[in-house]
């Protein structure tokens, strides 16, 4: 079952899904390095709670069959936010997926597809023209998955580090 994130889901999401996701992404790209001077769980919980009431940002969770979500049975999540297009462009708004993660034992069961279906429905309901997401260059598994679902490369994001003065 996929549903919106609830207050009682926040800590399990951070501990059981987001932190493993962050640790999995850390070796893929330098930008994914986690801070070592922050309580990651406390900061993550605060961040998620701040977004619960944000109409432009939404998180859905996949709950294992028979689970309520409050008992740690969250198996995946997706976080997306509306990205408005400037009125000078003909393109409409988009719903941008910032995070998608499914626990290892549940991969290949269709959970990620169900979560993306929820994003597609939300994008349509909000009048968005498209759904977008970013994939790290080294994340071949994710790129193949998204391409299989019909996503295509629309732009390349270039990155350069700022030299410290």
Backbone as numpy.savetxt, mean C-alpha at the origin, in Angstrom:
# Nx Ny Nz CAx CAy CAz Cx Cy Cz
-11.93 -12.00 3.30 -12.78 -10.83 3.30 -11.88 -9.58 3.30
-12.25 -8.59 2.51 -11.53 -7.32 2.47 -12.46 -6.24 3.01
-11.94 -5.41 3.92 -12.72 -4.30 4.47 -11.78 -3.17 4.84
-12.39 -2.03 5.15 -11.58 -0.87 5.55 -10.90 -1.13 6.89
-9.75 -0.50 7.04 -9.01 -0.57 8.28 -9.83 0.05 9.40
-9.86 -0.60 10.55 -10.56 -0.10 11.74 -9.53 0.24 12.82
-9.97 1.02 13.78 -9.08 1.41 14.88 -8.42 0.19 15.52
-9.19 -0.85 15.77 -8.65 -2.05 16.41 -7.67 -2.83 15.56
-7.62 -2.53 14.28 -6.70 -3.21 13.36 -5.33 -2.55 13.30
-5.23 -1.32 13.79 -4.04 -0.52 13.52 -2.77 -1.19 14.06
-2.75 -1.54 15.33 -1.53 -2.16 15.87 -1.22 -3.49 15.20
-2.18 -4.42 15.02 -1.86 -5.65 14.30 -1.36 -5.39 12.88
-1.93 -4.40 12.20 -1.47 -4.08 10.85 0.00 -3.68 10.90
0.35 -2.80 11.81 1.73 -2.32 11.89 2.68 -3.46 12.27
2.32 -4.22 13.30 3.22 -5.26 13.79 3.30 -6.48 12.87
2.15 -6.91 12.35 2.10 -8.18 11.62 2.21 -8.04 10.10
1.94 -6.85 9.59 1.97 -6.66 8.14 2.97 -5.59 7.71
2.81 -4.36 8.24 3.67 -3.29 7.75 5.14 -3.53 8.08
5.46 -3.90 9.31 6.86 -4.09 9.68 7.52 -5.22 8.88
6.87 -6.38 8.72 7.47 -7.40 7.85 7.61 -6.91 6.40
6.62 -6.16 5.91 6.70 -5.58 4.57 7.91 -4.66 4.46
8.06 -3.77 5.45 9.18 -2.82 5.43 10.51 -3.56 5.46
10.61 -4.58 6.28 11.86 -5.35 6.36 12.13 -6.11 5.05
11.08 -6.56 4.40 11.24 -7.26 3.12 11.70 -6.30 2.02
11.23 -5.05 2.08 11.59 -4.06 1.06 12.95 -3.41 1.31
13.43 -3.47 2.55 14.68 -2.81 2.92 15.85 -3.18 2.02
16.10 -4.46 1.73 17.27 -4.78 0.90 17.07 -4.50 -0.60
15.84 -4.22 -1.02 15.56 -4.02 -2.44 16.04 -2.66 -2.93
15.92 -1.63 -2.10 16.33 -0.28 -2.51 16.78 0.51 -1.29
17.80 1.31 -1.46 18.35 2.11 -0.37 17.29 2.99 0.29
16.36 3.50 -0.50 15.34 4.39 0.04 14.42 3.70 1.04
14.44 2.38 1.07 13.60 1.61 1.97 14.24 1.36 3.33
15.44 1.88 3.55 16.12 1.66 4.83 15.29 2.24 5.97
15.14 1.47 7.02 14.37 1.89 8.18 15.26 2.68 9.14
14.67 3.66 9.79 15.40 4.47 10.76 15.73 3.60 11.97
16.90 3.82 12.55 17.28 3.04 13.73 17.12 3.84 15.02
16.65 5.08 14.91 16.49 5.92 16.09 15.03 6.23 16.39
14.14 5.36 15.88 12.70 5.56 16.04 12.08 4.26 16.50
11.09 4.35 17.36 10.30 3.18 17.72 9.37 2.93 16.53
9.73 1.98 15.69 9.02 1.76 14.43 7.54 1.44 14.64
7.24 0.64 15.64 5.84 0.27 15.88 5.05 1.49 16.36
5.57 2.22 17.33 4.85 3.39 17.84 4.64 4.43 16.74
5.66 4.70 15.96 5.55 5.68 14.87 4.58 5.19 13.81
4.63 3.90 13.51 3.73 3.34 12.52 2.28 3.39 12.97
2.03 3.09 14.24 0.68 3.15 14.78 0.16 4.58 14.73
0.97 5.53 15.13 0.55 6.94 15.09 0.23 7.37 13.66
1.08 7.00 12.72 0.86 7.36 11.31 -0.47 6.78 10.80
-0.72 5.52 11.07 -1.95 4.87 10.60 -3.18 5.48 11.27
-3.09 5.77 12.55 -4.23 6.37 13.24 -4.54 7.75 12.67
-3.51 8.52 12.35 -3.71 9.85 11.77 -4.45 9.77 10.44
-4.26 8.69 9.72 -4.87 8.55 8.39 -6.27 7.94 8.42
-6.69 7.43 9.57 -8.01 6.78 9.65 -9.14 7.73 9.24
-9.03 9.00 9.58 -10.10 9.96 9.29 -9.84 10.79 8.04
-8.81 10.46 7.28 -8.45 11.19 6.07 -9.27 10.65 4.90
-10.15 11.46 4.34 -11.00 11.01 3.23 -10.22 10.76 1.94
-9.05 11.34 1.84 -8.25 11.19 0.62 -7.29 10.01 0.68
-7.15 9.40 1.85 -6.26 8.25 2.02 -7.04 7.14 2.69
-6.92 5.95 2.16 -7.69 4.84 2.72 -6.83 3.58 2.72
-7.07 2.75 3.74 -6.39 1.47 3.85 -7.44 0.38 4.00
-7.27 -0.67 3.24 -8.12 -1.85 3.36 -7.27 -3.00 3.85
-7.89 -3.89 4.60 -7.20 -5.07 5.11 -7.92 -6.32 4.61
-7.14 -7.36 4.40 -7.68 -8.67 4.09 -7.65 -9.47 5.39
-8.78 -10.03 5.74 -8.92 -10.75 6.99 -9.12 -12.22 6.67
-8.36 -13.09 7.34 -8.49 -14.53 7.12 -9.90 -14.97 7.45
-10.36 -15.96 6.75 -11.71 -16.47 6.97 -11.88 -16.86 8.44
-12.94 -16.37 9.03 -13.20 -16.66 10.44 -12.55 -15.68 11.39
-11.73 -14.75 10.87 -11.06 -13.79 11.73 -11.80 -12.47 11.77
-11.65 -11.76 12.85 -12.31 -10.46 12.98 -11.36 -9.34 12.61
-10.09 -9.63 12.58 -9.11 -8.58 12.34 -8.50 -8.11 13.64
-9.29 -8.06 14.69 -8.78 -7.62 15.97 -7.98 -8.72 16.67
-8.03 -9.92 16.14 -7.32 -11.03 16.78 -6.04 -11.38 16.06
-5.53 -10.48 15.22 -4.27 -10.72 14.53 -4.39 -11.58 13.30
-5.59 -11.73 12.78 -5.78 -12.58 11.61 -5.73 -11.78 10.31
-5.12 -10.63 10.34 -4.95 -9.86 9.11 -3.91 -10.56 8.25
-4.23 -10.74 6.98 -3.29 -11.46 6.11 -2.71 -10.56 5.02
-3.26 -9.36 4.85 -2.73 -8.45 3.85 -3.38 -7.09 3.97
-2.78 -6.12 3.28 -3.36 -4.77 3.29 -2.93 -4.01 2.05
-3.69 -2.96 1.77 -3.36 -2.05 0.69 -3.70 -0.64 1.17
-2.81 0.29 0.90 -3.03 1.69 1.27 -2.97 2.52 -0.01
-3.94 3.40 -0.18 -4.01 4.22 -1.39 -4.48 5.62 -1.03
-4.15 6.57 -1.88 -4.59 7.94 -1.66 -4.88 8.61 -2.99
-5.80 9.55 -2.95 -6.18 10.29 -4.15 -5.06 11.27 -4.51
-4.69 11.27 -5.76 -3.72 12.25 -6.28 -4.47 13.07 -7.31
-4.71 14.32 -6.98 -5.48 15.19 -7.86 -4.63 15.71 -9.01
-5.25 15.81 -10.14 -4.59 16.36 -11.31 -4.85 17.86 -11.36
-3.86 18.62 -11.74 -4.04 20.07 -11.86 -5.11 20.35 -12.92
-5.93 21.37 -12.73 -7.03 21.63 -13.67 -6.58 22.01 -15.08
-5.30 22.29 -15.27 -4.81 22.63 -16.61 -4.59 21.40 -17.47
-4.67 20.22 -16.86 -4.48 18.98 -17.61 -5.82 18.31 -17.88
-5.92 17.63 -19.00 -7.14 16.93 -19.36 -7.33 15.66 -18.52
-6.23 15.14 -17.98 -6.30 13.92 -17.19 -7.00 14.18 -15.87
-7.79 13.21 -15.45 -8.49 13.34 -14.17 -7.65 12.83 -13.02
-8.26 12.79 -11.85 -7.59 12.33 -10.65 -7.25 10.85 -10.78
-6.36 10.40 -9.90 -5.99 8.99 -9.86 -5.96 8.53 -8.41
-6.11 7.27 -8.20 -5.96 6.68 -6.88 -4.61 5.97 -6.90
-3.71 6.43 -6.05 -2.34 5.92 -6.05 -2.13 4.93 -4.92
-1.70 3.73 -5.27 -1.40 2.69 -4.29 0.01 2.93 -3.78
0.11 3.18 -2.48 1.42 3.41 -1.88 2.01 2.15 -1.28
1.14 1.23 -0.86 1.60 0.00 -0.22 0.63 -1.14 -0.52
1.19 -2.29 -0.78 0.42 -3.53 -0.93 1.28 -4.65 -0.39
0.73 -5.40 0.55 1.50 -6.49 1.14 0.55 -7.61 1.54
1.01 -8.83 1.29 0.29 -10.04 1.71 1.30 -10.94 2.41
0.90 -11.45 3.57 1.77 -12.37 4.31 2.16 -13.55 3.44
3.37 -14.03 3.63 3.92 -15.12 2.83 3.01 -16.34 2.74
2.46 -16.86 3.82 1.65 -18.07 3.65 0.38 -17.87 2.82
-0.01 -16.62 2.60 -1.26 -16.34 1.87 -1.02 -15.84 0.45
0.23 -15.76 0.04 0.52 -15.33 -1.32 0.10 -16.43 -2.30
-0.41 -16.01 -3.44 -0.87 -16.98 -4.43 -2.30 -17.42 -4.21
-2.98 -16.87 -3.20 -4.37 -17.23 -2.91 -5.36 -16.22 -3.46
-4.88 -15.19 -4.14 -5.77 -14.18 -4.70 -6.01 -12.99 -3.79
-5.34 -12.93 -2.65 -5.55 -11.84 -1.70 -5.15 -10.50 -2.32
-3.99 -10.45 -2.94 -3.53 -9.18 -3.54 -4.50 -8.73 -4.63
-4.99 -9.64 -5.41 -5.98 -9.29 -6.43 -7.26 -8.75 -5.83
-7.71 -9.36 -4.72 -8.90 -8.87 -4.04 -8.68 -7.45 -3.51
-7.50 -7.20 -2.95 -7.19 -5.87 -2.45 -7.17 -4.85 -3.59
-6.57 -5.22 -4.70 -6.53 -4.30 -5.85 -7.92 -4.09 -6.44
-8.77 -5.11 -6.40 -10.16 -4.94 -6.85 -10.86 -3.89 -6.00
-10.59 -3.87 -4.69 -11.19 -2.88 -3.81 -10.71 -1.47 -4.18
-9.44 -1.36 -4.54 -8.91 -0.05 -4.98 -9.58 0.38 -6.27
-9.73 -0.54 -7.21 -10.39 -0.21 -8.48 -11.81 0.29 -8.23
-12.55 -0.38 -7.36 -13.92 0.03 -7.06 -13.94 1.41 -6.40
-13.00 1.65 -5.49 -12.94 2.95 -4.82 -12.57 4.05 -5.81
-11.66 3.75 -6.74 -11.27 4.73 -7.76 -12.47 5.10 -8.61
-13.24 4.12 -9.02 -14.43 4.38 -9.83 -15.45 5.20 -9.04
-15.65 4.84 -7.78 -16.63 5.56 -6.95 -16.23 7.01 -6.72
-14.94 7.28 -6.70 -14.45 8.64 -6.48 -14.29 9.42 -7.79
-14.58 8.77 -8.91 -14.46 9.44 -10.20 -13.03 9.53 -10.71
-12.14 8.73 -10.16 -10.76 8.72 -10.62 -10.67 8.02 -11.99
-9.76 8.49 -12.82 -9.59 7.90 -14.15 -8.69 6.68 -14.17
-7.80 6.59 -13.18 -6.85 5.48 -13.22 -6.33 5.18 -11.81
-5.72 4.02 -11.71 -5.02 3.59 -10.50 -3.55 3.53 -10.87
-2.70 4.09 -10.00 -1.26 4.07 -10.24 -0.55 3.47 -9.03
0.69 3.07 -9.25 1.54 2.57 -8.18 2.99 2.65 -8.64
3.89 2.60 -7.70 5.32 2.57 -7.98 5.86 1.21 -7.58
6.86 0.73 -8.32 7.51 -0.53 -8.00 9.01 -0.29 -8.01
9.68 -0.74 -6.96 11.14 -0.60 -6.94 11.74 -1.39 -8.09
12.80 -0.85 -8.66 13.46 -1.45 -9.82 13.81 -2.91 -9.57
14.29 -3.24 -8.40 14.72 -4.60 -8.10 13.62 -5.55 -7.70
12.38 -5.12 -7.68 11.29 -5.96 -7.22 10.63 -6.64 -8.42
11.32 -7.62 -8.97 10.86 -8.31 -10.18 9.54 -9.05 -9.95
9.37 -9.63 -8.79 8.14 -10.37 -8.51 6.92 -9.45 -8.58
7.05 -8.27 -7.96 5.93 -7.31 -7.98 5.68 -6.81 -9.39
6.74 -6.49 -10.13 6.55 -6.01 -11.51 5.81 -7.04 -12.35
6.20 -8.29 -12.24 5.53 -9.34 -13.01 4.07 -9.48 -12.61
3.79 -9.40 -11.32 2.42 -9.50 -10.83 1.56 -8.38 -11.39
2.04 -7.14 -11.28 1.25 -6.00 -11.76 1.06 -6.04 -13.27
2.07 -6.44 -14.01 1.94 -6.55 -15.46 0.89 -7.61 -15.83
0.87 -8.71 -15.07 -0.11 -9.77 -15.32 -1.53 -9.24 -15.13
-1.69 -8.28 -14.22 -3.00 -7.71 -13.96 -3.38 -6.59 -14.94
-2.46 -6.23 -15.82 -2.77 -5.21 -16.83 -2.12 -3.86 -16.59
-1.35 -3.70 -15.52 -0.63 -2.45 -15.32 0.48 -2.36 -16.36
0.77 -1.15 -16.80 1.86 -0.94 -17.75 2.71 0.24 -17.28
3.92 0.27 -17.77 4.84 1.35 -17.41 4.41 2.61 -18.14
4.16 3.67 -17.38 3.73 4.94 -17.97 4.81 6.00 -17.84
5.72 5.82 -16.91 6.81 6.76 -16.73 7.90 6.10 -15.92
9.07 6.64 -15.99 10.18 6.18 -15.16 10.51 7.29 -14.18
10.55 6.98 -12.91 10.92 7.97 -11.90 12.43 7.90 -11.71
13.08 9.03 -11.90 14.53 9.12 -11.74 14.82 9.69 -10.35
15.89 9.21 -9.73 16.22 9.62 -8.37 17.69 10.02 -8.31
17.97 11.09 -7.60 19.33 11.52 -7.35 19.43 11.97 -5.90
20.48 11.58 -5.23 20.67 11.99 -3.83 21.13 13.43 -3.78
20.70 14.12 -2.76 21.12 15.50 -2.54 22.43 15.47 -1.75
23.44 16.13 -2.26 24.72 16.19 -1.54 24.58 17.06 -0.31
25.14 16.61 0.78 25.10 17.40 2.00 26.15 18.50 1.90
25.78 19.70 2.33 26.71 20.83 2.25 27.65 20.85 3.43
